[in-house]
Amino acid sequence: MPEFTYTIVETLGVLSETAKGWTKELNLISWNGREPKLDVREWAPEHEKMGKGVTLTEEEAKEIYKILAQRYS
């Protein structure tokens, strides 16, 4: 697997936490120096390891917001 870099630009919130201390977070992350995107994934304490996640553009996040607003309004 090729190497990659990431920078957590902003932590927007913690969605949940496991008994082992891993947290599912919503963050703004820059992958490989690119424009930051919204990212949802699990992180080990201190962010030394990460699980698989979902990365969203601003437009995709707005669409999810609309869908959730319709569902839960």
PDB file with one MODEL, atoms N, CA, C and O in Angstrom:
MODEL        1
ATOM      1  N   MET A   1       0.843  -1.173   0.000  1.00  0.00           N
ATOM      2  CA  MET A   1       0.000   0.000   0.000  1.00  0.00           C
ATOM      3  C   MET A   1       0.890   1.239   0.000  1.00  0.00           C
ATOM      4  O   MET A   1       1.851   1.310   0.766  1.00  0.00           O
ATOM      5  N   PRO A   2       0.579   2.211  -0.851  1.00  0.00           N
ATOM      6  CA  PRO A   2       1.412   3.424  -0.907  1.00  0.00           C
ATOM      7  C   PRO A   2       1.306   4.246   0.372  1.00  0.00           C
ATOM      8  O   PRO A   2       0.286   4.226   1.061  1.00  0.00           O
ATOM      9  N   GLU A   3       2.367   4.961   0.670  1.00  0.00           N
ATOM     10  CA  GLU A   3       2.380   5.833   1.845  1.00  0.00           C
ATOM     11  C   GLU A   3       1.466   7.035   1.611  1.00  0.00           C
ATOM     12  O   GLU A   3       1.284   7.476   0.476  1.00  0.00           O
ATOM     13  N   PHE A   4       0.905   7.547   2.675  1.00  0.00           N
ATOM     14  CA  PHE A   4       0.070   8.739   2.590  1.00  0.00           C
ATOM     15  C   PHE A   4       0.295   9.570   3.841  1.00  0.00           C
ATOM     16  O   PHE A   4       0.766   9.074   4.865  1.00  0.00           O
ATOM     17  N   THR A   5      -0.050  10.829   3.735  1.00  0.00           N
ATOM     18  CA  THR A   5       0.052  11.725   4.890  1.00  0.00           C
ATOM     19  C   THR A   5      -1.323  12.321   5.164  1.00  0.00           C
ATOM     20  O   THR A   5      -2.175  12.400   4.279  1.00  0.00           O
ATOM     21  N   TYR A   6      -1.511  12.732   6.391  1.00  0.00           N
ATOM     22  CA  TYR A   6      -2.763  13.394   6.749  1.00  0.00           C
ATOM     23  C   TYR A   6      -2.490  14.396   7.854  1.00  0.00           C
ATOM     24  O   TYR A   6      -1.576  14.240   8.664  1.00  0.00           O
ATOM     25  N   THR A   7      -3.310  15.421   7.856  1.00  0.00           N
ATOM     26  CA  THR A   7      -3.271  16.429   8.911  1.00  0.00           C
ATOM     27  C   THR A   7      -4.701  16.664   9.361  1.00  0.00           C
ATOM     28  O   THR A   7      -5.562  17.018   8.555  1.00  0.00           O
ATOM     29  N   ILE A   8      -4.953  16.468  10.642  1.00  0.00           N
ATOM     30  CA  ILE A   8      -6.271  16.791  11.187  1.00  0.00           C
ATOM     31  C   ILE A   8      -6.300  18.308  11.366  1.00  0.00           C
ATOM     32  O   ILE A   8      -5.686  18.852  12.284  1.00  0.00           O
ATOM     33  N   VAL A   9      -7.018  18.968  10.479  1.00  0.00           N
ATOM     34  CA  VAL A   9      -7.096  20.423  10.483  1.00  0.00           C
ATOM     35  C   VAL A   9      -7.979  20.910  11.633  1.00  0.00           C
ATOM     36  O   VAL A   9      -7.676  21.903  12.295  1.00  0.00           O
ATOM     37  N   GLU A  10      -9.094  20.174  11.855  1.00  0.00           N
ATOM     38  CA  GLU A  10     -10.013  20.556  12.931  1.00  0.00           C
ATOM     39  C   GLU A  10     -10.819  19.336  13.364  1.00  0.00           C
ATOM     40  O   GLU A  10     -11.344  18.595  12.533  1.00  0.00           O
ATOM     41  N   THR A  11     -10.906  19.142  14.662  1.00  0.00           N
ATOM     42  CA  THR A  11     -11.780  18.098  15.203  1.00  0.00           C
ATOM     43  C   THR A  11     -13.134  18.735  15.451  1.00  0.00           C
ATOM     44  O   THR A  11     -13.264  19.650  16.265  1.00  0.00           O
ATOM     45  N   LEU A  12     -14.152  18.239  14.736  1.00  0.00           N
ATOM     46  CA  LEU A  12     -15.489  18.820  14.835  1.00  0.00           C
ATOM     47  C   LEU A  12     -16.312  18.183  15.944  1.00  0.00           C
ATOM     48  O   LEU A  12     -17.191  18.824  16.519  1.00  0.00           O
ATOM     49  N   GLY A  13     -16.022  16.909  16.247  1.00  0.00           N
ATOM     50  CA  GLY A  13     -16.758  16.269  17.325  1.00  0.00           C
ATOM     51  C   GLY A  13     -16.489  14.791  17.434  1.00  0.00           C
ATOM     52  O   GLY A  13     -16.077  14.143  16.472  1.00  0.00           O
ATOM     53  N   VAL A  14     -16.731  14.261  18.628  1.00  0.00           N
ATOM     54  CA  VAL A  14     -16.621  12.826  18.887  1.00  0.00           C
ATOM     55  C   VAL A  14     -18.034  12.263  18.885  1.00  0.00           C
ATOM     56  O   VAL A  14     -18.896  12.735  19.626  1.00  0.00           O
ATOM     57  N   LEU A  15     -18.272  11.249  18.050  1.00  0.00           N
ATOM     58  CA  LEU A  15     -19.597  10.653  17.918  1.00  0.00           C
ATOM     59  C   LEU A  15     -19.841   9.556  18.940  1.00  0.00           C
ATOM     60  O   LEU A  15     -20.952   9.408  19.450  1.00  0.00           O
ATOM     61  N   SER A  16     -18.784   8.776  19.242  1.00  0.00           N
ATOM     62  CA  SER A  16     -18.908   7.694  20.226  1.00  0.00           C
ATOM     63  C   SER A  16     -17.518   7.256  20.661  1.00  0.00           C
ATOM     64  O   SER A  16     -16.511   7.643  20.068  1.00  0.00           O
ATOM     65  N   GLU A  17     -17.484   6.433  21.720  1.00  0.00           N
ATOM     66  CA  GLU A  17     -16.218   5.905  22.225  1.00  0.00           C
ATOM     67  C   GLU A  17     -16.420   4.458  22.655  1.00  0.00           C
ATOM     68  O   GLU A  17     -17.428   4.119  23.275  1.00  0.00           O
ATOM     69  N   THR A  18     -15.440   3.601  22.317  1.00  0.00           N
ATOM     70  CA  THR A  18     -15.500   2.195  22.704  1.00  0.00           C
ATOM     71  C   THR A  18     -14.889   2.003  24.083  1.00  0.00           C
ATOM     72  O   THR A  18     -14.268   2.915  24.629  1.00  0.00           O
ATOM     73  N   ALA A  19     -15.066   0.813  24.644  1.00  0.00           N
ATOM     74  CA  ALA A  19     -14.504   0.488  25.957  1.00  0.00           C
ATOM     75  C   ALA A  19     -12.977   0.529  25.929  1.00  0.00           C
ATOM     76  O   ALA A  19     -12.343   0.760  26.958  1.00  0.00           O
ATOM     77  N   LYS A  20     -12.389   0.307  24.758  1.00  0.00           N
ATOM     78  CA  LYS A  20     -10.920   0.324  24.641  1.00  0.00           C
ATOM     79  C   LYS A  20     -10.358   1.709  24.351  1.00  0.00           C
ATOM     80  O   LYS A  20      -9.154   1.866  24.150  1.00  0.00           O
ATOM     81  N   GLY A  21     -11.237   2.717  24.329  1.00  0.00           N
ATOM     82  CA  GLY A  21     -10.768   4.091  24.162  1.00  0.00           C
ATOM     83  C   GLY A  21     -10.740   4.609  22.739  1.00  0.00           C
ATOM     84  O   GLY A  21     -10.399   5.771  22.519  1.00  0.00           O
ATOM     85  N   TRP A  22     -11.097   3.765  21.748  1.00  0.00           N
ATOM     86  CA  TRP A  22     -11.173   4.249  20.376  1.00  0.00           C
ATOM     87  C   TRP A  22     -12.374   5.176  20.259  1.00  0.00           C
ATOM     88  O   TRP A  22     -13.416   4.923  20.864  1.00  0.00           O
ATOM     89  N   THR A  23     -12.235   6.246  19.486  1.00  0.00           N
ATOM     90  CA  THR A  23     -13.321   7.193  19.304  1.00  0.00           C
ATOM     91  C   THR A  23     -13.698   7.280  17.829  1.00  0.00           C
ATOM     92  O   THR A  23     -12.833   7.262  16.954  1.00  0.00           O
ATOM     93  N   LYS A  24     -14.993   7.374  17.567  1.00  0.00           N
ATOM     94  CA  LYS A  24     -15.480   7.650  16.216  1.00  0.00           C
ATOM     95  C   LYS A  24     -15.645   9.157  16.160  1.00  0.00           C
ATOM     96  O   LYS A  24     -16.384   9.744  16.950  1.00  0.00           O
ATOM     97  N   GLU A  25     -14.943   9.780  15.212  1.00  0.00           N
ATOM     98  CA  GLU A  25     -14.872  11.238  15.180  1.00  0.00           C
ATOM     99  C   GLU A  25     -15.275  11.808  13.829  1.00  0.00           C
ATOM    100  O   GLU A  25     -15.149  11.159  12.790  1.00  0.00           O
ATOM    101  N   LEU A  26     -15.760  13.035  13.875  1.00  0.00           N
ATOM    102  CA  LEU A  26     -15.969  13.837  12.680  1.00  0.00           C
ATOM    103  C   LEU A  26     -14.878  14.893  12.680  1.00  0.00           C
ATOM    104  O   LEU A  26     -14.825  15.752  13.560  1.00  0.00           O
ATOM    105  N   ASN A  27     -14.010  14.817  11.682  1.00  0.00           N
ATOM    106  CA  ASN A  27     -12.873  15.727  11.582  1.00  0.00           C
ATOM    107  C   ASN A  27     -12.806  16.353  10.204  1.00  0.00           C
ATOM    108  O   ASN A  27     -13.393  15.845   9.249  1.00  0.00           O
ATOM    109  N   LEU A  28     -12.091  17.450  10.108  1.00  0.00           N
ATOM    110  CA  LEU A  28     -11.727  18.054   8.844  1.00  0.00           C
ATOM    111  C   LEU A  28     -10.267  17.655   8.629  1.00  0.00           C
ATOM    112  O   LEU A  28      -9.390  18.073   9.385  1.00  0.00           O
ATOM    113  N   ILE A  29     -10.003  16.835   7.583  1.00  0.00           N
ATOM    114  CA  ILE A  29      -8.668  16.272   7.376  1.00  0.00           C
ATOM    115  C   ILE A  29      -8.153  16.608   5.989  1.00  0.00           C
ATOM    116  O   ILE A  29      -8.887  16.534   5.004  1.00  0.00           O
ATOM    117  N   SER A  30      -6.886  16.978   5.926  1.00  0.00           N
ATOM    118  CA  SER A  30      -6.182  17.156   4.666  1.00  0.00           C
ATOM    119  C   SER A  30      -5.386  15.879   4.400  1.00  0.00           C
ATOM    120  O   SER A  30      -4.493  15.523   5.169  1.00  0.00           O
ATOM    121  N   TRP A  31      -5.717  15.197   3.309  1.00  0.00           N
ATOM    122  CA  TRP A  31      -5.023  13.969   2.917  1.00  0.00           C
ATOM    123  C   TRP A  31      -4.003  14.307   1.844  1.00  0.00           C
ATOM    124  O   TRP A  31      -4.342  14.900   0.820  1.00  0.00           O
ATOM    125  N   ASN A  32      -2.747  13.926   2.080  1.00  0.00           N
ATOM    126  CA  ASN A  32      -1.654  14.155   1.122  1.00  0.00           C
ATOM    127  C   ASN A  32      -1.549  15.613   0.681  1.00  0.00           C
ATOM    128  O   ASN A  32      -1.266  15.902  -0.482  1.00  0.00           O
ATOM    129  N   GLY A  33      -1.779  16.524   1.621  1.00  0.00           N
ATOM    130  CA  GLY A  33      -1.622  17.945   1.339  1.00  0.00           C
ATOM    131  C   GLY A  33      -2.733  18.566   0.515  1.00  0.00           C
ATOM    132  O   GLY A  33      -2.623  19.721   0.102  1.00  0.00           O
ATOM    133  N   ARG A  34      -3.796  17.825   0.269  1.00  0.00           N
ATOM    134  CA  ARG A  34      -4.903  18.347  -0.536  1.00  0.00           C
ATOM    135  C   ARG A  34      -5.869  19.153   0.326  1.00  0.00           C
ATOM    136  O   ARG A  34      -5.723  19.245   1.545  1.00  0.00           O
ATOM    137  N   GLU A  35      -6.865  19.737  -0.354  1.00  0.00           N
ATOM    138  CA  GLU A  35      -7.910  20.503   0.317  1.00  0.00           C
ATOM    139  C   GLU A  35      -8.574  19.636   1.393  1.00  0.00           C
ATOM    140  O   GLU A  35      -8.909  18.482   1.122  1.00  0.00           O
ATOM    141  N   PRO A  36      -8.769  20.162   2.598  1.00  0.00           N
ATOM    142  CA  PRO A  36      -9.392  19.364   3.665  1.00  0.00           C
ATOM    143  C   PRO A  36     -10.809  18.924   3.312  1.00  0.00           C
ATOM    144  O   PRO A  36     -11.548  19.640   2.636  1.00  0.00           O
ATOM    145  N   LYS A  37     -11.174  17.722   3.787  1.00  0.00           N
ATOM    146  CA  LYS A  37     -12.509  17.171   3.588  1.00  0.00           C
ATOM    147  C   LYS A  37     -13.043  16.693   4.931  1.00  0.00           C
ATOM    148  O   LYS A  37     -12.282  16.434   5.863  1.00  0.00           O
ATOM    149  N   LEU A  38     -14.370  16.581   5.010  1.00  0.00           N
ATOM    150  CA  LEU A  38     -14.981  16.009   6.206  1.00  0.00           C
ATOM    151  C   LEU A  38     -14.691  14.521   6.235  1.00  0.00           C
ATOM    152  O   LEU A  38     -14.724  13.856   5.199  1.00  0.00           O
ATOM    153  N   ASP A  39     -14.409  13.999   7.412  1.00  0.00           N
ATOM    154  CA  ASP A  39     -14.002  12.610   7.536  1.00  0.00           C
ATOM    155  C   ASP A  39     -14.621  12.010   8.794  1.00  0.00           C
ATOM    156  O   ASP A  39     -14.553  12.601   9.872  1.00  0.00           O
ATOM    157  N   VAL A  40     -15.228  10.824   8.646  1.00  0.00           N
ATOM    158  CA  VAL A  40     -15.781  10.088   9.781  1.00  0.00           C
ATOM    159  C   VAL A  40     -15.050   8.761   9.848  1.00  0.00           C
ATOM    160  O   VAL A  40     -15.087   7.980   8.897  1.00  0.00           O
ATOM    161  N   ARG A  41     -14.378   8.497  10.979  1.00  0.00           N
ATOM    162  CA  ARG A  41     -13.682   7.226  11.170  1.00  0.00           C
ATOM    163  C   ARG A  41     -13.341   7.028  12.630  1.00  0.00           C
ATOM    164  O   ARG A  41     -13.433   7.956  13.434  1.00  0.00           O
ATOM    165  N   GLU A  42     -12.943   5.805  12.970  1.00  0.00           N
ATOM    166  CA  GLU A  42     -12.516   5.493  14.332  1.00  0.00           C
ATOM    167  C   GLU A  42     -11.018   5.745  14.467  1.00  0.00           C
ATOM    168  O   GLU A  42     -10.234   5.483  13.554  1.00  0.00           O
ATOM    169  N   TRP A  43     -10.652   6.259  15.629  1.00  0.00           N
ATOM    170  CA  TRP A  43      -9.254   6.559  15.943  1.00  0.00           C
ATOM    171  C   TRP A  43      -8.883   5.930  17.282  1.00  0.00           C
ATOM    172  O   TRP A  43      -9.673   5.923  18.226  1.00  0.00           O
ATOM    173  N   ALA A  44      -7.660   5.401  17.340  1.00  0.00           N
ATOM    174  CA  ALA A  44      -7.117   4.929  18.611  1.00  0.00           C
ATOM    175  C   ALA A  44      -6.794   6.151  19.471  1.00  0.00           C
ATOM    176  O   ALA A  44      -6.663   7.261  18.957  1.00  0.00           O
ATOM    177  N   PRO A  45      -6.666   5.940  20.781  1.00  0.00           N
ATOM    178  CA  PRO A  45      -6.253   7.063  21.625  1.00  0.00           C
ATOM    179  C   PRO A  45      -4.947   7.669  21.083  1.00  0.00           C
ATOM    180  O   PRO A  45      -4.077   6.940  20.608  1.00  0.00           O
ATOM    181  N   GLU A  46      -4.818   8.962  21.152  1.00  0.00           N
ATOM    182  CA  GLU A  46      -3.641   9.695  20.668  1.00  0.00           C
ATOM    183  C   GLU A  46      -3.532   9.699  19.138  1.00  0.00           C
ATOM    184  O   GLU A  46      -2.542  10.195  18.599  1.00  0.00           O
ATOM    185  N   HIS A  47      -4.528   9.158  18.431  1.00  0.00           N
ATOM    186  CA  HIS A  47      -4.576   9.130  16.959  1.00  0.00           C
ATOM    187  C   HIS A  47      -3.396   8.391  16.327  1.00  0.00           C
ATOM    188  O   HIS A  47      -3.004   8.706  15.204  1.00  0.00           O
ATOM    189  N   GLU A  48      -2.821   7.401  17.040  1.00  0.00           N
ATOM    190  CA  GLU A  48      -1.687   6.672  16.467  1.00  0.00           C
ATOM    191  C   GLU A  48      -2.117   5.614  15.449  1.00  0.00           C
ATOM    192  O   GLU A  48      -1.307   5.179  14.631  1.00  0.00           O
ATOM    193  N   LYS A  49      -3.393   5.195  15.495  1.00  0.00           N
ATOM    194  CA  LYS A  49      -3.943   4.249  14.523  1.00  0.00           C
ATOM    195  C   LYS A  49      -5.325   4.723  14.133  1.00  0.00           C
ATOM    196  O   LYS A  49      -5.988   5.435  14.888  1.00  0.00           O
ATOM    197  N   MET A  50      -5.761   4.317  12.927  1.00  0.00           N
ATOM    198  CA  MET A  50      -7.091   4.687  12.467  1.00  0.00           C
ATOM    199  C   MET A  50      -7.780   3.493  11.842  1.00  0.00           C
ATOM    200  O   MET A  50      -7.130   2.576  11.340  1.00  0.00           O
ATOM    201  N   GLY A  51      -9.102   3.514  11.878  1.00  0.00           N
ATOM    202  CA  GLY A  51      -9.903   2.497  11.210  1.00  0.00           C
ATOM    203  C   GLY A  51     -10.333   3.011   9.844  1.00  0.00           C
ATOM    204  O   GLY A  51     -10.009   4.132   9.452  1.00  0.00           O
ATOM    205  N   LYS A  52     -11.068   2.170   9.132  1.00  0.00           N
ATOM    206  CA  LYS A  52     -11.610   2.599   7.844  1.00  0.00           C
ATOM    207  C   LYS A  52     -12.664   3.661   8.090  1.00  0.00           C
ATOM    208  O   LYS A  52     -13.334   3.669   9.122  1.00  0.00           O
ATOM    209  N   GLY A  53     -12.798   4.557   7.121  1.00  0.00           N
ATOM    210  CA  GLY A  53     -13.744   5.635   7.302  1.00  0.00           C
ATOM    211  C   GLY A  53     -14.361   6.098   6.006  1.00  0.00           C
ATOM    212  O   GLY A  53     -14.196   5.482   4.953  1.00  0.00           O
ATOM    213  N   VAL A  54     -15.072   7.195   6.111  1.00  0.00           N
ATOM    214  CA  VAL A  54     -15.732   7.817   4.970  1.00  0.00           C
ATOM    215  C   VAL A  54     -15.277   9.265   4.905  1.00  0.00           C
ATOM    216  O   VAL A  54     -15.300   9.978   5.908  1.00  0.00           O
ATOM    217  N   THR A  55     -14.862   9.695   3.717  1.00  0.00           N
ATOM    218  CA  THR A  55     -14.449  11.071   3.497  1.00  0.00           C
ATOM    219  C   THR A  55     -15.455  11.730   2.564  1.00  0.00           C
ATOM    220  O   THR A  55     -15.835  11.154   1.545  1.00  0.00           O
ATOM    221  N   LEU A  56     -15.884  12.935   2.916  1.00  0.00           N
ATOM    222  CA  LEU A  56     -16.927  13.630   2.166  1.00  0.00           C
ATOM    223  C   LEU A  56     -16.477  15.026   1.753  1.00  0.00           C
ATOM    224  O   LEU A  56     -15.815  15.736   2.510  1.00  0.00           O
ATOM    225  N   THR A  57     -16.852  15.397   0.536  1.00  0.00           N
ATOM    226  CA  THR A  57     -16.664  16.784   0.123  1.00  0.00           C
ATOM    227  C   THR A  57     -17.728  17.628   0.814  1.00  0.00           C
ATOM    228  O   THR A  57     -18.654  17.088   1.420  1.00  0.00           O
ATOM    229  N   GLU A  58     -17.603  18.923   0.726  1.00  0.00           N
ATOM    230  CA  GLU A  58     -18.600  19.811   1.313  1.00  0.00           C
ATOM    231  C   GLU A  58     -19.972  19.576   0.677  1.00  0.00           C
ATOM    232  O   GLU A  58     -20.991  19.567   1.367  1.00  0.00           O
ATOM    233  N   GLU A  59     -19.989  19.387  -0.635  1.00  0.00           N
ATOM    234  CA  GLU A  59     -21.250  19.155  -1.339  1.00  0.00           C
ATOM    235  C   GLU A  59     -21.913  17.855  -0.878  1.00  0.00           C
ATOM    236  O   GLU A  59     -23.126  17.821  -0.674  1.00  0.00           O
ATOM    237  N   GLU A  60     -21.133  16.794  -0.712  1.00  0.00           N
ATOM    238  CA  GLU A  60     -21.670  15.519  -0.241  1.00  0.00           C
ATOM    239  C   GLU A  60     -22.217  15.655   1.182  1.00  0.00           C
ATOM    240  O   GLU A  60     -23.268  15.099   1.503  1.00  0.00           O
ATOM    241  N   ALA A  61     -21.512  16.384   2.021  1.00  0.00           N
ATOM    242  CA  ALA A  61     -21.967  16.590   3.397  1.00  0.00           C
ATOM    243  C   ALA A  61     -23.289  17.358   3.422  1.00  0.00           C
ATOM    244  O   ALA A  61     -24.166  17.058   4.232  1.00  0.00           O
ATOM    245  N   LYS A  62     -23.432  18.342   2.542  1.00  0.00           N
ATOM    246  CA  LYS A  62     -24.685  19.094   2.469  1.00  0.00           C
ATOM    247  C   LYS A  62     -25.836  18.186   2.046  1.00  0.00           C
ATOM    248  O   LYS A  62     -26.946  18.326   2.558  1.00  0.00           O
ATOM    249  N   GLU A  63     -25.593  17.268   1.130  1.00  0.00           N
ATOM    250  CA  GLU A  63     -26.634  16.331   0.702  1.00  0.00           C
ATOM    251  C   GLU A  63     -27.041  15.403   1.847  1.00  0.00           C
ATOM    252  O   GLU A  63     -28.227  15.132   2.040  1.00  0.00           O
ATOM    253  N   ILE A  64     -26.050  14.916   2.607  1.00  0.00           N
ATOM    254  CA  ILE A  64     -26.373  14.077   3.771  1.00  0.00           C
ATOM    255  C   ILE A  64     -27.183  14.874   4.776  1.00  0.00           C
ATOM    256  O   ILE A  64     -28.140  14.357   5.354  1.00  0.00           O
ATOM    257  N   TYR A  65     -26.812  16.112   4.988  1.00  0.00           N
ATOM    258  CA  TYR A  65     -27.557  16.975   5.904  1.00  0.00           C
ATOM    259  C   TYR A  65     -29.019  17.095   5.478  1.00  0.00           C
ATOM    260  O   TYR A  65     -29.920  16.981   6.309  1.00  0.00           O
ATOM    261  N   LYS A  66     -29.255  17.326   4.184  1.00  0.00           N
ATOM    262  CA  LYS A  66     -30.620  17.439   3.672  1.00  0.00           C
ATOM    263  C   LYS A  66     -31.402  16.149   3.902  1.00  0.00           C
ATOM    264  O   LYS A  66     -32.551  16.180   4.342  1.00  0.00           O
ATOM    265  N   ILE A  67     -30.778  15.032   3.604  1.00  0.00           N
ATOM    266  CA  ILE A  67     -31.438  13.732   3.766  1.00  0.00           C
ATOM    267  C   ILE A  67     -31.790  13.491   5.230  1.00  0.00           C
ATOM    268  O   ILE A  67     -32.903  13.070   5.544  1.00  0.00           O
ATOM    269  N   LEU A  68     -30.840  13.756   6.124  1.00  0.00           N
ATOM    270  CA  LEU A  68     -31.095  13.551   7.554  1.00  0.00           C
ATOM    271  C   LEU A  68     -32.138  14.519   8.092  1.00  0.00           C
ATOM    272  O   LEU A  68     -32.941  14.149   8.948  1.00  0.00           O
ATOM    273  N   ALA A  69     -32.135  15.753   7.602  1.00  0.00           N
ATOM    274  CA  ALA A  69     -33.122  16.739   8.036  1.00  0.00           C
ATOM    275  C   ALA A  69     -34.519  16.299   7.631  1.00  0.00           C
ATOM    276  O   ALA A  69     -35.467  16.466   8.398  1.00  0.00           O
ATOM    277  N   GLN A  70     -34.656  15.740   6.442  1.00  0.00           N
ATOM    278  CA  GLN A  70     -35.969  15.242   5.999  1.00  0.00           C
ATOM    279  C   GLN A  70     -36.391  14.032   6.823  1.00  0.00           C
ATOM    280  O   GLN A  70     -37.561  13.898   7.183  1.00  0.00           O
ATOM    281  N   ARG A  71     -35.465  13.176   7.114  1.00  0.00           N
ATOM    282  CA  ARG A  71     -35.760  11.938   7.840  1.00  0.00           C
ATOM    283  C   ARG A  71     -36.158  12.208   9.284  1.00  0.00           C
ATOM    284  O   ARG A  71     -37.085  11.581   9.796  1.00  0.00           O
ATOM    285  N   TYR A  72     -35.470  13.136   9.949  1.00  0.00           N
ATOM    286  CA  TYR A  72     -35.646  13.324  11.387  1.00  0.00           C
ATOM    287  C   TYR A  72     -36.337  14.633  11.762  1.00  0.00           C
ATOM    288  O   TYR A  72     -36.281  15.047  12.920  1.00  0.00           O
ATOM    289  N   SER A  73     -36.974  15.277  10.819  1.00  0.00           N
ATOM    290  CA  SER A  73     -37.708  16.520  11.137  1.00  0.00           C
ATOM    291  C   SER A  73     -39.128  16.206  11.549  1.00  0.00           C
ATOM    292  O   SER A  73     -39.898  17.117  11.854  1.00  0.00           O
TER     293      SER A  73
ENDMDL
END
